[in-house]
């Protein structure tokens, strides 16, 4: 069921503390941690603590948490000293989504003007 933790979801397990992560920020409804396969010098993931398969599903079901995800992405970027950064939501396997729990990538620390990451 959407919103409820999913037994096989790695991000649900990170959110609950069952799987370790390098946590950068945490709020009551979000968690920000470093990506284990960074695509830029700074590569963070911001996730909602509730489970929704993708950003569109999260926004439709819980718009306030979706907005908080974006706010936290900006705060995390500032906390890392980034003046410029890219936010990426992947939705679906063909778009590169590999963990089906809504999340936003925060990338920065180098010029990101060429191609998509």
C-alpha positions in Angstrom: 0.0 0.0 0.0 1.4 3.4 -0.9 2.7 5.4 2.0 3.4 2.3 4.1 7.0 0.9 4.3 7.7 -1.8 1.8 9.6 -4.9 3.0 11.8 -5.1 -0.1 12.5 -1.4 -0.5 16.1 -0.4 0.1 15.1 3.3 0.8 12.4 2.2 3.3 15.1 0.2 5.0 17.5 3.2 5.0 14.7 5.5 6.3 14.0 3.1 9.2 17.7 2.7 10.0 17.9 -1.0 9.0 20.4 -0.3 6.3 23.2 2.2 7.0 23.7 5.4 5.0 25.8 8.5 5.2 23.1 10.8 6.4 23.5 14.5 5.7 20.1 15.8 6.9 17.0 14.5 8.4 13.6 15.9 9.2 10.4 14.3 10.5 9.3 13.5 6.9 12.5 13.3 4.8 16.0 11.9 4.9 19.0 13.1 2.9 22.1 10.9 2.4 25.1 10.5 0.0 24.6 8.3 -3.1 26.8 5.2 -3.0 27.5 5.5 -6.7 28.0 9.3 -7.1 27.7 10.8 -10.6 29.2 14.2 -9.5 31.5 15.3 -6.7 28.4 16.0 -4.6 25.6 13.5 -5.1 22.9 13.4 -2.5 19.5 11.6 -2.4 16.6 13.1 -0.7 13.8 10.7 0.1 10.4 10.9 1.8 10.1 8.6 4.9 6.8 7.4 3.4 6.9 5.0 0.5 5.6 6.1 -2.9 6.9 4.6 -6.0 7.8 7.8 -7.8 7.7 11.6 -7.6 4.4 11.9 -9.5 2.7 9.4 -7.1 4.1 11.2 -4.1 2.9 14.6 -5.4 -0.6 13.3 -6.1 -0.9 11.6 -2.7 1.0 13.9 -0.4 1.7 17.2 -2.0 3.1 18.8 1.2 5.7 16.1 1.5 6.6 16.5 -2.2 7.1 20.2 -1.6 9.2 19.4 1.5 11.4 17.1 -0.6 12.2 20.1 -2.9 12.8 22.4 0.1 15.2 19.8 1.7 17.0 19.4 -1.6 17.7 23.1 -1.7 18.8 23.1 2.0 21.1 20.1 1.4 22.7 21.8 -1.6 23.3 25.0 0.4 24.6 22.9 3.3 27.2 21.3 0.9 28.2 24.8 -0.3 26.7 24.4 -3.7 25.7 27.6 -5.5 24.7 25.7 -8.6 23.2 22.2 -8.6 20.9 19.9 -10.6 17.8 18.2 -9.2 16.8 15.0 -10.9 13.7 12.9 -10.5 13.7 9.6 -12.5 10.3 8.0 -13.0 10.3 4.5 -14.4 13.0 2.0 -15.4 13.4 3.5 -18.9 14.2 6.9 -17.3 16.9 5.3 -15.1 14.9 4.8 -11.9 16.5 1.8 -10.1 14.9 2.2 -6.7 11.1 2.5 -6.9 10.7 4.8 -3.9 10.3 8.5 -4.7 13.6 10.4 -4.4 15.4 13.4 -5.8 19.1 13.4 -6.8 21.0 16.6 -5.9 24.2 16.8 -8.0 26.8 19.5 -8.0 30.4 20.3 -7.4 31.4 20.4 -11.1 30.0 22.0 -14.2 26.8 20.1 -15.3 26.2 21.8 -18.6 26.7 18.9 -20.9 24.3 16.1 -21.4 22.0 14.4 -18.8 23.3 12.6 -15.8 
